[in-house]
Amino acid sequence: MQAIVLVGGEGTRLRPLTDEVPKPALTLVDRPFLAYLVEWLGTHGVTEAVLACGFLPDQLREALGEGDHGGVKLTYVIEPERRGTAGAIRFAAEALGERLDDRFLALNGDVLTDLDLTALLRSHEERGARASIGLYPVEDSSAYGLVDCDAAGAVLDFTEKTGEEVPGEINAGAYVLERSVLDLVPPGREVSIEREVFPRLVGDGLCALRLDGYWMDIGTQERYLQATWDILEGRVATEVRPTAPGLLLADDSEVADSARVGPRVVVSRGCEVGADAEVSSSVLLERCTVGAGARVRGSVLAAGGVVEPGAQLVDTMVAENERVAA
């Protein structure tokens, strides 16, 4: 089984963390964020993940590496310009040429999830669908595509980002597509699968299935931190092994005996936390320093960030190698 994964976005809502690092390569707990998605795909029989890249593709390739990744072969395809969700899928499919399967998965690459893709694939085959959308229930659907289905799972209506704060089943960004769906995507231009392709398939083979499990779009500081705590506290199925519930201290990190670290903290490789410092509900990425007596709460420090002795940092994202003065 092949999967085309859309990883071309710039992650603007996570700046400055994503100024120099594409969001899929941003460290989440102890590995690049996209590694979780690749691991998840492997558990559902995917053998090749085709990464449709746009922003900073070299950094993404460096973070994830080449070739096999836990049983999943990684293939990188770089869009020459923005193609939209459907345009990116078609561009990646054309890059594969005859190697593309007649049926494949397509996924948004900015979601942490353990939803049951196997159930979606089974439902797609049983219904003889042309396209199937994985659904996830939320209380506020304003920022997502809202999907309405009949009792048999056929999509009746697909409404993209209404802005209305109503509960419903949203598009979870996980699709099973027949190769013939690509014929609905004009080549060489920006095309939205949500706004242009799915509406044309309503009544013509578009199905959906509510999926069980965990789902989180990590596109903001609040969601990035919540996803971190959900991993460390076992609410999403991953291979991460925390130091303690809600806490991860890298083996080579240095934390002074008098420092207070926790609850809900990640101290990554090469970090130092000084005497009498306090760190809570925060993430220190690689090579960060928190000086003696400093206070850090609800914040994220990009690699190399420094909080000087005695400084206070609350609900802030710190750029790579940035210094926070007292």
Backbone torsions as a table, in degrees:
resi	resn	phi	psi	omega
1	MET	NA	134.5	177.4
2	GLN	-104.6	151.3	175.1
3	ALA	-134.1	130.4	171.6
4	ILE	-97.6	123.5	-174.1
5	VAL	-115.2	124.1	-176.7
6	LEU	-87.2	110.7	-176.9
7	VAL	-130.2	35.1	-174.6
8	GLY	-94.5	-4.2	-176.1
9	GLY	-71.5	162.7	-177.1
10	GLU	-95.1	-7.9	178.4
11	GLY	60.4	42.4	-173.0
12	THR	-61.8	-31.6	-177.0
13	ARG	-74.1	-10.4	177.3
14	LEU	-104.2	10.1	174.9
15	ARG	-66.9	144.7	11.6
16	PRO	-88.5	3.5	-179.5
17	LEU	-60.2	-30.6	-175.2
18	THR	-105.4	19.0	176.2
19	ASP	-62.7	-42.4	-175.9
20	GLU	-118.2	0.6	-177.7
21	VAL	-130.9	124.8	176.5
22	PRO	-64.9	144.6	-174.8
23	LYS	-53.1	-41.2	-180.0
24	PRO	-63.1	-21.4	179.1
25	ALA	-94.8	-5.8	179.7
26	LEU	-64.9	134.2	-179.5
27	THR	-66.6	129.9	172.7
28	LEU	-121.0	108.7	-174.3
29	VAL	67.0	-81.0	-174.7
30	ASP	-138.6	13.0	-177.7
31	ARG	-156.9	162.6	175.8
32	PRO	-57.0	139.8	-176.4
33	PHE	-51.1	-44.2	-175.1
34	LEU	-65.5	-20.4	178.7
35	ALA	-60.4	-33.1	177.6
36	TYR	-63.6	-42.8	-179.5
37	LEU	-65.2	-41.1	179.6
38	VAL	-64.5	-42.4	177.0
39	GLU	-59.9	-43.7	178.9
40	TRP	-61.0	-44.9	178.5
41	LEU	-59.4	-40.9	-179.5
42	GLY	-61.2	-32.9	179.5
43	THR	-72.0	-12.4	179.4
44	HIS	-113.0	24.4	171.1
45	GLY	86.5	7.8	177.8
46	VAL	-76.3	130.4	-179.1
47	THR	-109.3	-15.3	177.6
48	GLU	-143.3	126.1	175.1
49	ALA	-110.5	118.8	179.8
50	VAL	-97.5	113.2	-174.3
51	LEU	-93.3	110.6	179.3
52	ALA	-85.3	98.4	-170.3
53	CYS	-95.4	154.6	173.6
54	GLY	-139.0	-71.9	-174.8
55	PHE	-80.1	124.6	175.8
56	LEU	49.5	57.7	-177.1
57	PRO	-65.3	-31.1	-178.9
58	ASP	-65.9	-38.2	178.4
59	GLN	-67.2	-35.4	177.5
60	LEU	-66.1	-43.9	179.2
61	ARG	-63.3	-38.6	179.2
62	GLU	-65.9	-38.9	-177.5
63	ALA	-69.8	-38.8	-174.8
64	LEU	-97.3	-23.4	179.7
65	GLY	84.8	-178.3	-177.5
66	GLU	-104.6	166.8	169.6
67	GLY	66.6	-140.6	-172.1
68	ASP	-75.5	137.0	178.4
69	HIS	-131.9	92.0	-179.5
70	GLY	61.6	38.6	-179.7
71	GLY	91.9	-5.0	178.8
72	VAL	-112.8	120.8	177.7
73	LYS	-75.5	131.8	178.6
74	LEU	-99.3	129.2	175.5
75	THR	-123.7	128.9	-176.9
76	TYR	-103.5	131.3	175.7
77	VAL	-127.6	126.8	-175.0
78	ILE	-107.8	118.7	178.9
79	GLU	-69.8	135.3	178.3
80	PRO	-70.7	-27.1	174.7
81	GLU	-156.3	173.0	-178.0
82	ARG	-61.2	129.8	-178.1
83	ARG	-116.8	-3.5	-174.3
84	GLY	75.1	175.3	-175.3
85	THR	-66.8	-48.0	-180.0
86	ALA	-71.4	-39.8	179.4
87	GLY	-62.8	-37.4	178.2
88	ALA	-67.9	-39.0	178.0
89	ILE	-62.7	-45.3	179.9
90	ARG	-64.6	-41.6	-179.8
91	PHE	-60.9	-44.4	178.6
92	ALA	-65.1	-39.6	179.2
93	ALA	-63.6	-41.3	178.7
94	GLU	-65.7	-33.3	177.5
95	ALA	-64.8	-32.8	177.6
96	LEU	-76.0	-28.8	179.2
97	GLY	62.2	-131.3	-177.1
98	GLU	-70.3	-12.0	177.4
99	ARG	-73.7	-15.9	-178.1
100	LEU	-67.7	130.7	177.8
101	ASP	-67.9	157.0	176.0
102	ASP	-67.1	-23.7	176.9
103	ARG	-132.8	131.7	-177.0
104	PHE	-148.0	165.0	174.8
105	LEU	-93.4	148.8	170.5
106	ALA	-133.5	135.3	-172.1
107	LEU	-142.2	144.6	168.3
108	ASN	-74.4	135.9	-173.8
109	GLY	-94.4	18.6	-177.6
110	ASP	-117.0	26.6	-176.9
111	VAL	-124.3	134.6	170.4
112	LEU	-93.6	122.5	-172.8
113	THR	-157.4	157.8	168.7
114	ASP	-132.7	30.5	-179.6
115	LEU	-58.9	156.9	-173.2
116	ASP	-83.6	86.3	178.3
117	LEU	-64.4	-31.8	179.9
118	THR	-61.1	-39.5	177.2
119	ALA	-64.3	-38.7	178.7
120	LEU	-65.6	-42.5	177.7
121	LEU	-62.8	-43.0	179.6
122	ARG	-63.8	-44.2	178.9
123	SER	-62.6	-41.8	179.3
124	HIS	-58.0	-45.9	-178.6
125	GLU	-68.3	-43.4	-177.8
126	GLU	-63.7	-34.6	-178.3
127	ARG	-87.4	-8.1	-176.9
128	GLY	62.4	37.9	-174.6
129	ALA	-76.7	157.1	170.5
130	ARG	-87.9	-34.7	177.6
131	ALA	-147.5	140.3	178.4
132	SER	-129.5	136.8	-177.6
133	ILE	-111.6	129.9	171.2
134	GLY	-77.2	133.1	-178.2
135	LEU	-112.3	151.5	177.3
136	TYR	-138.5	132.6	-177.7
137	PRO	-80.4	136.4	176.9
138	VAL	-137.4	159.9	176.4
139	GLU	-83.9	-28.3	-179.3
140	ASP	-126.1	106.9	-175.7
141	SER	-97.8	9.8	-170.6
142	SER	-59.3	-33.1	-175.7
143	ALA	-98.2	10.4	-174.2
144	TYR	-132.1	167.8	175.2
145	GLY	-78.6	123.8	-177.5
146	LEU	-96.3	131.5	-174.1
147	VAL	-120.4	131.5	178.5
148	ASP	-115.7	129.3	-176.1
149	CYS	-125.7	160.3	170.5
150	ASP	-87.4	-179.5	-175.1
151	ALA	-63.2	-23.5	-178.9
152	ALA	-90.2	-2.3	178.1
153	GLY	93.6	3.6	175.7
154	ALA	-77.1	135.2	-178.7
155	VAL	-74.4	127.1	178.3
156	LEU	-96.2	-32.7	-177.1
157	ASP	-154.5	140.9	177.9
158	PHE	-129.5	112.2	-177.1
159	THR	-118.0	119.8	-174.5
160	GLU	-92.4	116.7	170.6
161	LYS	48.9	75.5	-177.1
162	THR	-74.8	-25.5	-174.0
163	GLY	83.7	-3.3	179.4
164	GLU	-90.7	131.3	-178.5
165	GLU	-83.4	77.8	-179.6
166	VAL	-125.9	150.5	176.5
167	PRO	-73.3	156.2	177.6
168	GLY	171.4	-178.2	177.0
169	GLU	-100.2	119.5	-173.9
170	ILE	-102.8	160.5	172.1
171	ASN	-66.6	116.5	-177.3
172	ALA	-86.1	4.7	178.2
173	GLY	73.5	25.7	177.7
174	ALA	-128.3	118.6	-173.7
175	TYR	-128.3	147.7	164.4
176	VAL	-108.5	126.7	-175.8
177	LEU	-126.1	139.7	166.3
178	GLU	-81.5	147.8	-177.6
179	ARG	-57.6	-29.5	-178.1
180	SER	-64.0	-21.3	179.0
181	VAL	-62.6	-28.5	-179.5
182	LEU	-61.9	-21.6	178.6
183	ASP	-66.7	-18.7	179.1
184	LEU	-86.4	-1.0	-176.7
185	VAL	-106.8	110.2	177.0
186	PRO	-59.6	136.7	-177.8
187	PRO	-77.2	153.8	167.6
188	GLY	75.0	15.5	177.6
189	ARG	-147.5	170.9	-179.6
190	GLU	-75.3	125.0	-178.5
191	VAL	-137.6	134.9	178.1
192	SER	-97.2	125.2	176.8
193	ILE	-70.1	-31.4	-178.5
194	GLU	-73.1	-41.1	-173.3
195	ARG	-95.0	-24.6	-172.8
196	GLU	-116.3	-32.9	-175.0
197	VAL	-94.7	-53.3	-177.5
198	PHE	-58.8	-43.0	178.1
199	PRO	-57.7	-33.2	178.7
200	ARG	-71.7	-21.4	-178.2
201	LEU	-92.5	-6.3	177.1
202	VAL	-61.3	125.2	-176.4
203	GLY	82.0	2.1	-177.7
204	ASP	-136.5	47.8	173.4
205	GLY	97.2	14.3	177.0
206	LEU	-95.0	119.2	-178.9
207	CYS	-123.9	169.4	179.4
208	ALA	-150.9	158.4	-179.6
209	LEU	-145.7	128.9	173.3
210	ARG	-70.7	129.9	-176.0
211	LEU	-110.8	144.8	177.8
212	ASP	-90.2	151.3	174.9
213	GLY	130.3	-157.6	-176.2
214	TYR	-105.8	145.1	179.0
215	TRP	-152.6	128.3	179.7
216	MET	-150.6	122.2	170.2
217	ASP	-80.6	117.5	-173.0
218	ILE	-91.9	25.0	-169.9
219	GLY	-73.5	-2.3	177.6
220	THR	-128.5	166.0	179.1
221	GLN	-58.8	-42.9	-178.2
222	GLU	-63.1	-43.0	-179.2
223	ARG	-73.0	-35.2	176.0
224	TYR	-59.5	-46.5	179.2
225	LEU	-66.7	-42.0	-179.9
226	GLN	-63.4	-40.8	177.0
227	ALA	-61.2	-38.3	177.4
228	THR	-60.1	-48.2	-179.1
229	TRP	-67.7	-34.9	179.2
230	ASP	-65.2	-36.0	175.4
231	ILE	-67.1	-48.8	-175.3
232	LEU	-68.9	-23.9	-178.7
233	GLU	-104.0	9.8	169.1
234	GLY	79.5	20.9	179.9
235	ARG	-86.0	-9.1	175.4
236	VAL	-130.9	140.2	-178.1
237	ALA	-75.2	114.0	177.2
238	THR	-143.2	177.8	177.5
239	GLU	-95.8	5.2	-178.3
240	VAL	-68.5	139.2	176.7
241	ARG	-119.3	98.8	-177.6
242	PRO	-69.0	157.6	175.0
243	THR	-64.2	-39.2	175.8
244	ALA	-156.8	163.5	178.3
245	PRO	-53.0	121.0	180.0
246	GLY	82.2	5.6	-174.9
247	LEU	-139.7	134.8	172.7
248	LEU	-135.4	120.1	174.7
249	LEU	-115.4	119.0	178.4
250	ALA	-63.4	148.6	-175.7
251	ASP	-58.1	-35.5	-175.8
252	ASP	-98.3	11.8	175.2
253	SER	-77.5	156.0	-179.3
254	GLU	-123.0	115.7	-179.2
255	VAL	-120.6	120.9	-178.7
256	ALA	-61.8	147.6	-178.2
257	ASP	-58.8	-32.9	-177.5
258	SER	-88.6	-2.5	178.3
259	ALA	-75.4	151.1	176.2
260	ARG	-114.0	113.4	-174.8
261	VAL	-121.6	116.6	179.9
262	GLY	121.1	169.7	-3.1
263	PRO	-75.9	165.7	176.3
264	ARG	56.3	78.5	-179.4
265	VAL	-143.0	142.1	168.0
266	VAL	-117.4	124.1	173.7
267	VAL	-116.0	107.5	-170.6
268	SER	-84.3	-177.3	-176.7
269	ARG	-57.1	136.5	173.9
270	GLY	74.8	10.6	-179.3
271	CYS	-85.2	155.5	175.5
272	GLU	-132.2	133.9	175.6
273	VAL	-122.6	119.8	-170.6
274	GLY	-80.7	176.6	-177.5
275	ALA	-59.9	137.1	176.5
276	ASP	61.7	11.1	175.1
277	ALA	-74.7	155.7	176.8
278	GLU	-127.4	127.9	178.0
279	VAL	-130.7	123.0	179.1
280	SER	-142.4	147.1	177.4
281	SER	47.4	43.2	-174.4
282	SER	-140.6	160.7	178.4
283	VAL	-122.5	124.8	172.2
284	LEU	-106.4	111.8	176.9
285	LEU	-77.5	-173.2	-167.8
286	GLU	-57.1	138.0	169.9
287	ARG	65.1	30.7	177.1
288	CYS	-86.7	156.7	178.4
289	THR	-131.5	130.1	172.7
290	VAL	-115.6	115.6	-172.6
291	GLY	-72.7	168.7	-179.0
292	ALA	-56.8	132.4	176.6
293	GLY	73.4	3.7	179.4
294	ALA	-75.5	159.2	178.6
295	ARG	-127.2	125.0	-179.9
296	VAL	-128.2	123.8	-179.4
297	ARG	-142.1	133.2	175.1
298	GLY	61.5	31.2	-172.2
299	SER	-126.0	165.1	175.9
300	VAL	-130.4	126.3	176.5
301	LEU	-106.8	121.4	174.1
302	ALA	-68.1	170.1	-174.7
303	ALA	-53.7	133.6	176.9
304	GLY	80.0	3.8	179.2
305	GLY	-65.7	147.2	-178.1
306	VAL	-129.6	127.2	170.3
307	VAL	-107.7	113.1	-172.4
308	GLU	-69.9	158.8	-179.3
309	PRO	-51.9	132.1	177.3
310	GLY	81.5	-3.5	-177.8
311	ALA	-74.9	157.2	177.6
312	GLN	-118.6	131.3	-179.4
313	LEU	-136.4	118.7	-176.3
314	VAL	-132.5	127.5	173.1
315	ASP	51.1	50.4	-174.8
316	THR	-133.8	147.0	170.9
317	MET	-105.2	126.3	-175.8
318	VAL	-105.0	132.2	-176.9
319	ALA	-71.4	166.0	178.3
320	GLU	-58.1	129.6	178.4
321	ASN	62.0	14.5	177.1
322	GLU	-76.0	146.2	177.7
323	ARG	-110.0	133.9	176.9
324	VAL	-107.2	113.5	-174.8
325	ALA	-82.0	157.2	176.0
326	ALA	-68.2	NA	NA
